[in-house]
Structure formats: structure tokens, C-alpha cells
Amino acid sequence: MTAVAFVVPDRVRLGLTRFRGAPLLAFWVLIVAILVAPILLFLLVAFSPRLFDQGPEWFTLSGFGEALRGPLLQGLLNSLLVGIATALVATAIGFGVAWAVARTDVPARAVWTGAMFGLLLAPSYLVALGWERLLEPAGVLELLGLDVTAVRALFYGPVGVVVVLAVKGVPFAYLAISSALRGLGEEFESAARVHGGGRVAALRIVVALLAPAVWSAVAIVFAESISDFGVAATLANDAHFPVATFTLYDAVDSFPIRFPVAAAVGWMLMAMAGLALLAQSRALSGRSYRVLGGRSRPARRHRLSPPATAAATTGLAVVVLAGLGVPAFGAVSASLIDGLGSLVGDHRLTLANYARVLASPELRDPLLYSARLALITATVTAVIGLAVARILSARGTRLSSQVLDLLLLTAVALPGIVFAAGYIFTYNLPLINDLGIHLYGTTALLVLGYLATALPSTSRVLLGSVGQVQESLREAGRVHGGGAAGSWLRTVLPVLARPVLAAWVLTFAGTLLELPVSQLLYPPDHPPVAIGITKALANYDFGGGTAMEVTAVVLALAVVAVAFGGFHLLAPTGWRRIGRTHD
């Protein structure tokens, strides 16, 4: 037989090349649409209002001048002071929690570790609202006959804002410090003891060696605190204590809208976060902290005396109660009181508020609406996050991968309220409407906003797992007759199933109760659950609002349980075995 050689024409080859490049082009169009254009255009309007029909000047700094005087300046200064105080308090507490869990035999270490992750996932505005339901006039504690006037006067102000933001910042500090603490061997503490130092001297050496982790914790907590919108929109606003994120929201929510001023405040927020990173770099420059080597010895847990055990357990319990226990008690108890916050009702314990959530469209529909959007956002984010992680972990360092990595890191550091303001500004421009893109005020734009805030962190979560997958897995599937999609499903998906499920669950829970993007982007007459909660509370329907809170949290926990339970029961045995450890 004679072999026949088929010559592919150049036009066909060029068409195939373009077809293969189409998915990558679509990917970059999506990245530009959700991460680059909204933020870049919004920040540019601070310097050139006329470029976007927002003022007569082609170049001006008047937005910054307005941001640096009056209430806006006060908000920036308050955010700076609150950020510093929160960073110091949360880092100190986080260090204590990390030391107790990693280096002592304190009881229930798994419980305290789990509580840190619970605090990490709890939205800050729900923590603040739980405290408010307890301490407000005619609130839960006053109905119980307790006089909390003095505590309320102290809590409704900078002290309360710092308390709530500090307990929210403790998990970040704990994760940063505990990771470094586990890699620090025992030889440094032993050296201090050999040379006559006591426990205080040994602890001082350990703190000095953990300086990179401590400074990282300070910078992370500071950035999270100044960019937080949940506490700004609830406790700080109710206490008439202006902070930068809420002044930015006011500039966008006012009439006429002041986009140049809002963008200037956004620049200020990013500058303050940059100053924190600069301070970290200056504090660590010129020093070496390389303590992990081949001779490092695993540290032993310190045996605590009974009084020390009691003190450590009490301290850990106080942190968890302040961040989870007290707010949960405030929300649940308020949801069970008839007529809390109004003159209607006899303030007896009842389940009527939950019945209203299930029966009233005003309370039920926001919950169902958010659940649908969270389902869509989590699914799309998991798929795109896999693609992003695949690009970042590919062999060789390409310019496109470096640019994508820089964009994602920048997006992680941006406050959610800046994202939301950028979306309002960009997708309401006449140029965008002239191009036939009519997204302003639609559910599609809200989903894009959710996707933009979830994708950077989700892709970073998946990067480690995707980077561990060897190319030989897919190649083996192709060798055995499978196509590109089939080989990926049979060989790669089983390895990544558990990390993808975890990323999906985290995105769903975070999106369900998301506030800053929801506050600015929700369509008229379609409020998400976070907006439904705040509207109910603003109308003094404390029972209905808190019943919505509890129902939404229960729904999120139920979805988490169903997702992981379903994976355990329905996934193939081989999928479930990957990543498990054996005794």
C-alpha cells in the first residue's frame, strides 16, 4: 500500500490556529472587563474628570483637595487611627492564640483552630449587628433588665469599631504567625535557657525571630481594617463615626454623584495600605531571618500549670465569644423576640419572625435571590479560577502569566467598595452604552461584581493544588485514547475535586452574605439578602432582620454540609482517597 500524505492548506491551518486561540482571547477579554477596566477608569477620573464627562478639567487634583478637608478628611484620619489600633491589638491577640495552640498543651486546640476559621468567614457587618442588638436602647440586654447605658456609650464609637475589627483581624494574624511558628525549631529557646535566660527571655527571642510573620500580620490586618465596609455601614455609621470606606460610598450614593472625589478617596485607601507594606519592608530590611535548616529540631509543647491552663483557656474563650458567641447570641435572641425595635408586639419569645421570613416576599425573596446568585458565582468562579491557576502554574514564565499574577495580587488588595464604585462608574459611561453594553442596574452586572471580588482569592487558593498536578497525568490519558477533555476529566479532575469543592463552598458562603458590592450594584426591586437585612433593620424591624441573618447563616452552613457530605457519599472511592492521610 502507498502512504498518502495530506497537505493542510495555509488558510485552514491559520483558521485552526485562530480557533485554538479564541478561548484564550475570550479569557483575557473577561479579565479586562471584570478586573482591569472598571478599576482603571474609576481611578483615572480622579485626575481627568472631563475625559469621562464628570467635570470641565482635563487634569486636576481638585478631587484630592476635597478628599483632604472636612468630613472626608476626618473619615480618612479615623480610618488611619482605627487601622493602626486594630492592627496592633489583633496581632498581639493573634500571636497569643498561635502560641497557645501551637506551643502549649492547652485543651481543645482543634476547637480554637476551627473557631479562627469561623471568625475568618463571618462577615464583619453581621458581627457588628449582633453586638448592636444586645446593646442598643430597648435591646436584648435591656429587655432582660440589665442597664447597659455605660457600655453602650463606650461601644458606639471608635472603641466598638476597633473591638469588632480586631476580632475580625485575629484570624489573619493567627494564620500568618502560626505558620511561621510551626517552622521555628526549639534550638533557639534552648540556647536562651542554656545562657541563663528564663521564659521571658526565650519568648523575646522567638518574637524577634518571627518578625517577618508579625509584620505581615500587622500589614494584613491594617489593610483589611481600613478597607472594611461592613462595620463602616453598620456600627460606625450608627455611632456617627465616619470612616473612609463609608465616605467613599456617600460620594457615590449622593446626588449629584461625585466620582472624582470617590476615586480620590480610593487612591488614599490604597496609599495607606501601601504605607503599611512600606513600613514592613523598612522594618525587615538588612536583617536575616533564615532559621529553618537541616538541623532544626521540632519544638515541644509546653506543659501549662493548672492556673496557666485556666488563664489560657479563658483568654481563648473571650476572643471566640467576642467574635462569634456574643454576636450569635445577639442575633438569635433578637430574632426570637416579638416586636423588638418597634412599639408593636409584647416582646415575648416566639418563632413568628422566622415564619415571616418564609412567608413574606420582602424577607424571603432577597434570601432566594442571593442563593441563586451565590450558586452561579461559585460555579463560574471555580471554573475560571481553575483556568487562572492553570495559566499561573504553567511551565516557564511568560509575560502574560506575570501580568495576570500582578492583576490578581492587586485585586486582592483593593477594597470591595472600590470595586463596586468602579463598576458603577464604568458601566454607566455613555461610551459603554454606545457600544451596546447595557449592564448598569442589572443582575448580570451584580454577578460580574461578585465574580471580580471572588476570583482573585479563589484562584490563589487553587494555585497550590493545580501546581502539584504533573503534565504526565494528562499525557497518560491522551496516550490511552482519550481526547483533551476526556483525559482531563478522568485523570486531573479526581486529583483536584476536593480543592475545587472547597473553593466552591468558600465562594458560595462569601457571596451569599456579601455587602459592599451588593450595596452599590443591586438592581432596583431585587435586593440581595445583605441589603434585605440592612433595610429591615433600618425600618426598625429588628426581629425580621435578625431572623433573615440567622436563616441566611443556617442556609450557608447547610450548603457546606450538603456539599461535603454529598462528596463523601457520592464521589467515587478513588476521588475520596486522594489527599487523605492514614494513621
C-alpha positions in Angstrom: 0.0 0.0 0.0 1.1 3.5 -0.7 1.0 6.1 2.1 -0.9 9.1 1.2 0.2 12.4 2.6 -2.4 15.0 3.3 -1.2 18.6 3.0 -3.2 21.1 5.1 -3.7 24.4 3.2 -2.3 27.5 4.8 -5.8 29.0 5.1 -7.1 26.0 7.0 -4.0 26.0 9.3 -4.4 29.7 10.0 -8.1 29.1 10.8 -7.3 26.3 13.2 -4.7 28.4 14.9 -7.2 31.2 15.4 -9.8 28.7 16.7 -7.4 27.4 19.3 -6.5 30.9 20.3 -10.2 32.0 20.7 -10.7 30.7 24.2 -7.5 32.5 25.4 -8.7 35.7 23.8 -12.1 35.3 25.4 -10.4 34.7 28.8 -8.4 38.0 28.5 -11.4 39.9 27.4 -13.2 38.7 30.5 -10.2 39.6 32.8 -10.1 43.1 31.3 -13.8 43.5 31.6 -14.1 42.5 35.3 -10.7 43.4 36.8 -8.9 46.0 34.7 -11.3 48.4 33.0 -13.6 49.1 36.0 -10.8 49.9 38.4 -8.5 51.7 36.0 -11.2 54.0 34.6 -12.6 54.8 38.0 -9.2 55.7 39.4 -8.3 57.8 36.4 -11.4 60.0 36.9 -9.7 61.4 40.0 -7.2 63.2 37.7 -9.2 63.8 34.5 -12.9 64.4 35.1 -13.5 65.8 31.6 -12.2 62.6 30.0 -15.3 60.9 31.3 -17.8 63.9 31.2 -17.5 64.3 35.0 -16.2 67.9 35.0 -14.6 70.6 32.9 -10.9 69.9 33.7 -8.7 67.7 31.6 -6.3 67.4 34.5 -6.9 68.4 38.1 -6.3 67.5 41.7 -9.4 69.1 43.0 -10.9 65.7 44.0 -7.9 65.1 46.3 -8.3 68.6 47.6 -11.9 67.9 48.6 -11.0 64.5 50.0 -8.4 66.2 52.3 -10.8 68.5 54.0 -13.9 68.5 56.1 -15.8 65.2 56.8 -13.8 63.3 54.1 -10.5 64.1 55.8 -12.0 63.2 59.2 -13.0 59.8 57.7 -9.5 59.2 56.4 -7.9 60.1 59.7 -10.4 57.9 61.6 -9.6 55.0 59.3 -5.9 55.5 59.8 -6.1 55.6 63.6 -8.6 52.7 63.7 -6.4 50.7 61.3 -3.3 51.2 63.5 -5.1 50.3 66.7 -6.8 47.3 65.2 -3.6 46.0 63.7 -1.7 46.2 67.0 -4.5 44.7 69.1 -5.3 41.9 66.6 -1.6 41.0 66.0 -1.0 40.8 69.8 -4.1 38.6 70.3 -3.3 36.5 67.2 0.2 35.9 68.5 -1.2 34.7 71.8 -3.7 32.4 70.1 -1.0 31.0 67.8 1.4 30.4 70.7 -1.2 28.7 72.8 -2.4 26.4 70.1 1.0 25.6 68.5 3.3 25.6 71.5 1.3 24.6 74.6 -1.0 21.7 75.7 -4.0 24.0 76.1 -7.2 21.9 75.9 -9.4 21.7 72.8 -6.8 23.0 70.4 -8.8 21.8 67.4 -11.8 23.8 68.7 -9.8 27.0 68.9 -8.3 26.5 65.4 -11.8 25.8 64.0 -13.1 29.0 65.7 -10.4 31.0 63.9 -11.7 29.8 60.5 -15.2 30.5 61.7 -14.2 34.1 62.5 -12.5 34.4 59.2 -15.7 33.5 57.3 -18.1 35.6 59.4 -19.0 38.9 57.7 -17.9 41.9 59.7 -21.3 43.5 59.5 -23.1 40.5 61.0 -20.6 40.6 63.9 -21.3 44.3 64.4 -25.1 43.8 64.1 -25.1 41.1 66.7 -23.4 43.4 69.2 -25.8 46.2 68.4 -28.9 44.0 69.0 -27.6 43.4 72.5 -26.5 46.9 73.5 -29.0 49.2 71.7 -31.7 51.1 73.6 -34.6 48.6 74.3 -32.3 45.9 73.0 -32.0 42.3 74.2 -30.0 43.1 77.4 -32.3 45.9 78.5 -35.3 43.7 77.9 -33.6 41.3 80.3 -33.4 44.1 82.9 -29.8 45.0 82.6 -28.6 48.6 82.5 -26.0 48.8 79.7 -26.0 52.6 79.2 -22.3 53.0 80.1 -21.3 50.0 77.9 -23.4 51.3 75.0 -21.8 54.8 75.2 -18.3 53.2 75.1 -19.1 50.7 72.4 -20.9 53.0 70.0 -17.8 54.8 68.8 -14.2 54.2 68.0 -13.8 51.6 70.8 -16.6 49.4 69.5 -15.3 49.8 65.9 -11.8 48.7 67.0 -13.2 45.8 69.0 -15.2 44.4 66.1 -12.4 44.9 63.6 -9.8 43.5 65.9 -11.7 40.2 66.5 -12.2 40.0 62.7 -8.4 40.6 62.2 -7.3 38.0 64.8 -7.7 35.1 62.3 -5.4 36.8 59.7 -2.8 37.4 62.4 -3.2 33.8 63.7 -2.7 32.3 60.2 0.4 34.4 59.4 2.1 33.8 62.8 1.1 30.2 63.4 2.6 29.1 60.0 5.9 30.7 60.9 5.8 29.4 64.5 5.5 25.8 63.3 8.7 26.2 61.3 10.7 27.6 64.1 12.7 24.9 65.9 13.3 24.5 69.6 17.0 25.2 69.5 16.7 29.0 69.9 14.6 28.7 73.1 17.1 26.1 74.4 20.0 28.4 73.7 18.4 31.1 75.7 17.8 28.7 78.6 21.4 27.5 78.5 22.7 31.0 78.8 20.7 31.7 81.9 17.6 33.2 80.3 14.1 32.4 81.6 10.8 32.0 79.8 10.5 35.8 79.2 14.0 35.9 77.5 13.1 32.9 75.4 9.8 34.4 74.3 11.6 37.6 73.4 14.0 35.7 71.1 11.1 33.9 69.5 9.2 37.2 68.9 12.3 38.7 67.3 12.8 35.7 65.0 9.2 35.8 64.0 9.4 39.5 63.0 8.6 38.8 59.3 5.4 37.0 60.2 4.5 39.6 62.9 5.0 42.5 60.5 3.0 40.6 57.8 0.2 40.2 60.3 0.2 43.9 61.1 0.2 44.9 57.4 -2.6 42.4 56.5 -4.9 43.4 59.5 -4.3 47.1 58.8 -5.2 46.8 55.2 -8.3 44.7 56.0 -9.4 47.2 58.6 -9.1 50.3 56.6 -10.9 48.7 53.6 -13.7 47.1 55.6 -17.2 48.3 54.7 -19.4 46.1 56.8 -18.5 47.8 60.2 -18.4 51.2 58.4 -22.0 50.8 57.2 -23.4 49.5 60.5 -21.7 50.2 63.8 -19.6 53.2 62.7 -22.5 54.8 60.8 -24.9 54.3 63.7 -22.3 55.8 66.1 -21.8 58.8 63.7 -18.1 57.9 63.5 -17.1 58.5 59.8 -14.5 56.2 58.2 -13.0 56.3 54.7 -15.0 53.5 53.1 -18.3 55.0 54.0 -17.3 58.5 52.9 -16.4 56.9 49.5 -19.9 55.2 49.5 -21.5 58.6 50.3 -19.7 60.3 47.4 -21.1 57.7 45.0 -24.6 57.4 46.6 -25.1 61.2 46.8 -26.8 63.5 44.2 -25.0 64.6 42.2 -22.6 61.7 42.2 -19.1 62.8 43.0 -17.0 60.2 41.1 -13.7 62.2 41.2 -13.9 62.6 44.9 -14.8 59.0 45.4 -11.8 58.0 43.2 -9.5 60.2 45.3 -10.6 58.5 48.5 -9.9 55.2 46.7 -6.4 56.4 46.0 -6.0 57.4 49.6 -7.1 53.9 50.8 -4.6 52.2 48.5 -1.9 54.7 49.6 -2.5 53.8 53.3 -2.2 50.1 52.5 1.0 50.8 50.6 2.4 52.7 53.6 1.8 49.6 55.7 3.7 47.4 53.3 6.5 50.0 53.1 6.8 50.1 56.9 7.0 46.3 56.9 9.8 46.4 54.3 11.8 49.1 56.1 11.5 47.2 59.5 12.9 44.0 58.0 15.5 45.4 55.6 19.1 44.5 56.2 18.3 41.5 58.5 18.2 37.8 58.0 15.5 35.6 59.5 16.5 32.3 57.9 16.0 29.9 60.9 14.8 26.8 59.2 17.6 24.3 58.3 18.6 20.7 58.3 19.4 20.8 62.0 16.2 22.3 63.1 14.5 20.3 65.9 10.8 20.2 66.2 9.5 22.3 69.1 7.9 20.6 72.1 4.7 21.7 73.6 5.0 23.5 76.9 3.0 21.9 79.8 0.9 24.6 81.4 0.2 24.6 85.1 -3.4 24.5 86.2 -3.6 28.3 86.7 -1.9 28.9 83.4 -4.2 26.4 81.6 -7.3 28.2 83.1 -5.9 31.6 82.1 -5.1 30.5 78.5 -8.5 28.8 78.1 -10.3 31.8 79.4 -8.4 34.1 77.1 -9.2 32.0 74.1 -12.8 31.7 75.1 -13.1 35.5 75.4 -11.7 36.0 71.9 -14.1 33.5 70.4 -17.1 34.8 72.4 -16.4 38.4 71.3 -16.2 37.4 67.7 -18.7 34.6 67.4 -20.5 33.9 70.6 -21.8 37.3 71.6 -22.9 38.3 68.0 -24.6 34.9 67.5 -26.4 35.2 70.8 -27.5 38.8 70.0 -28.8 37.8 66.5 -30.6 34.6 67.7 -32.1 36.1 70.8 -33.3 39.2 68.8 -34.8 37.0 66.1 -36.9 35.2 68.8 -38.4 38.4 70.4 -41.7 39.6 69.1 -41.7 43.3 68.1 -38.1 44.1 69.0 -37.3 47.6 67.9 -40.9 48.7 67.5 -43.9 49.6 69.5 -45.9 46.6 68.1 -45.6 43.3 69.9 -45.3 42.2 73.5 -41.6 41.2 73.4 -42.3 37.6 74.1 -40.3 34.7 72.8 -41.7 33.4 69.5 -40.9 31.9 66.1 -43.1 34.4 64.3 -40.2 36.3 62.8 -39.0 33.1 61.1 -42.5 32.4 59.9 -42.5 35.9 58.3 -39.1 35.3 56.6 -40.6 32.2 55.0 -44.0 33.8 54.1 -43.3 37.5 53.4 -41.9 38.2 49.9 -40.0 41.2 51.3 -38.0 39.0 53.6 -38.0 35.7 51.7 -37.2 36.8 48.2 -33.8 38.5 49.0 -32.6 35.3 50.5 -33.7 33.2 47.5 -32.2 35.8 45.1 -28.9 35.8 46.9 -28.8 31.9 47.0 -29.3 31.8 43.2 -26.6 34.4 42.6 -24.2 32.7 45.0 -24.7 29.4 43.2 -24.0 31.0 39.8 -21.0 33.0 41.1 -19.4 30.0 42.9 -19.7 27.7 39.9 -18.4 30.3 37.4 -15.6 31.4 39.8 -14.5 27.8 40.3 -14.3 27.1 36.5 -12.4 30.4 35.7 -10.3 30.0 38.9 -9.1 26.6 37.6 -8.1 28.2 34.2 -6.3 31.1 36.0 -4.4 28.7 38.3 -3.5 26.6 35.2 -2.0 29.6 33.5 -0.1 30.7 36.5 1.3 27.3 37.2 2.3 26.5 33.6 5.9 25.7 32.9 8.1 28.6 32.0 7.5 32.2 33.0 5.5 34.1 30.3 4.8 37.8 30.3 1.0 37.1 30.2 1.3 34.9 33.4 3.3 37.7 35.1 0.7 40.3 34.2 -2.1 38.1 35.3 -0.4 37.4 38.6 0.1 41.1 39.2 -3.5 41.9 38.4 -4.8 39.2 40.8 -2.5 40.4 43.6 -3.6 44.0 43.1 -7.2 42.9 43.1 -6.8 41.1 46.4 -5.5 44.3 48.0 -8.3 46.5 46.6 -11.3 47.3 48.9 -14.6 45.8 47.8 -16.2 49.2 47.9 -13.6 50.4 45.3 -14.6 47.5 43.0 -18.3 48.4 43.4 -17.7 52.1 42.7 -15.6 51.2 39.7 -18.4 49.1 38.3 -21.0 51.8 38.7 -18.7 54.3 37.1 -17.5 52.2 34.1 -20.7 50.5 33.1 -22.7 53.7 33.3 -20.5 55.6 30.9 -22.1 56.9 27.7 -19.3 55.2 25.7 -20.2 51.8 27.1 -23.8 52.3 26.3 -23.0 53.4 22.8 -21.2 50.1 22.3 -24.4 48.3 23.1 -23.3 47.1 26.6 -26.3 47.9 28.8 -25.4 46.3 32.2 -26.0 49.1 34.6 -28.7 48.2 37.1 -28.9 44.6 36.0 -28.4 41.3 37.7 -25.6 40.5 35.2 -23.5 43.4 36.5 -24.0 42.3 40.1 -22.8 38.8 39.3 -19.8 40.3 37.5 -19.1 42.3 40.6 -19.3 39.2 42.8 -17.1 37.4 40.3 -14.5 40.1 40.3 -14.2 40.1 44.1 -14.2 36.3 44.4 -11.9 35.3 41.5 -8.5 36.7 42.8 -8.7 34.8 46.2 -10.3 31.7 44.7 -7.6 31.4 42.0 -4.8 31.8 44.7 -6.5 29.0 46.8 -6.5 26.7 43.8 -3.0 27.6 42.6 -1.2 25.3 45.1 -3.2 22.3 44.1 -3.1 22.9 40.4 0.6 23.5 40.5 1.1 20.0 42.0 -0.5 18.2 39.0 2.1 16.8 36.7 1.7 17.1 32.9 2.3 13.3 32.7 -1.3 12.7 34.1 -3.0 14.4 31.1 -0.4 12.9 28.7 -1.1 9.4 30.0 -4.8 9.9 29.4 -4.2 11.1 25.9 -1.9 8.1 25.2 -4.7 5.7 26.2 -7.0 7.1 23.6 -8.8 9.9 25.4 -9.4 13.4 24.0 -8.3 16.5 25.7 -11.5 17.0 27.6 -11.9 13.2 28.4 -8.4 12.8 29.6 -8.7 15.8 31.9 -11.9 14.5 33.4 -10.5 11.1 34.0 -7.0 12.0 35.2 -6.9 15.6 36.5 -10.4 16.2 37.9 -10.2 13.4 40.5 -7.0 15.0 41.9 -8.5 18.5 42.0 -12.0 17.5 43.0 -11.6 18.2 46.8 -9.8 21.6 46.4 -12.3 22.7 43.8 -15.2 21.8 46.1 -13.6 23.7 49.0 -13.1 26.8 46.7 -16.7 26.5 45.5 -18.0 26.3 49.1 -15.9 29.3 50.3 -17.1 31.4 47.3 -20.8 30.4 47.8 -20.7 31.3 51.5 -18.8 34.6 50.9 -21.1 35.7 48.1 -24.4 34.8 49.9 -23.8 37.4 52.6 -21.6 39.9 50.6 -22.3 43.6 51.4 -20.2 46.3 49.7 -20.7 45.1 46.1 -24.4 44.3 46.9 -24.9 47.8 48.4 -23.9 49.6 45.2 -24.8 47.2 42.4 -28.0 45.5 43.3 -30.8 46.0 40.7 -33.9 48.0 41.6 -36.6 45.9 43.3 -34.2 42.9 43.6 -32.2 43.4 46.8 -29.8 40.6 47.9 -30.1 39.2 51.4 -27.5 41.6 52.8 -29.5 44.6 51.6 -32.7 43.0 52.8 -31.2 42.6 56.3 -30.0 46.2 56.4 -33.3 47.6 55.1 -35.3 45.6 57.6 -33.1 46.9 60.4 -33.3 50.5 59.1 -37.1 50.2 59.3 -36.7 49.1 62.9 -37.9 45.5 62.1 -35.1 44.1 64.2 -36.9 40.7 64.6 -37.4 40.2 60.9 -33.9 41.5 60.0 -32.1 39.3 62.5 -34.3 36.3 61.5 -33.1 36.9 58.0 -29.5 36.9 59.3 -29.9 33.6 61.1 -31.7 32.0 58.2 -29.0 33.0 55.8 -26.2 31.7 58.0 -28.1 28.4 58.5 -28.5 28.2 54.7 -24.8 28.7 54.2 -23.9 26.1 56.7 -26.5 23.7 55.2 -25.0 24.1 51.8 -21.5 23.5 53.2 -22.7 20.3 54.9 -24.6 19.1 51.8 -21.6 19.8 49.5 -19.0 17.9 51.7 -21.5 15.3 52.7 -22.5 14.6 49.1 -18.9 14.4 48.1 -18.2 11.9 50.8 -21.2 9.7 49.9 -21.4 10.1 46.1 -17.9 10.7 44.8 -16.0 7.7 43.5 -13.9 5.9 46.1 -10.7 6.9 44.3 -11.6 10.6 44.4 -12.2 10.4 48.2 -8.9 8.7 48.9 -6.8 11.4 47.2 -5.4 13.7 49.8 -6.4 11.6 52.8 -4.0 10.6 55.5 -3.8 7.3 57.3 -2.8 6.5 60.9 
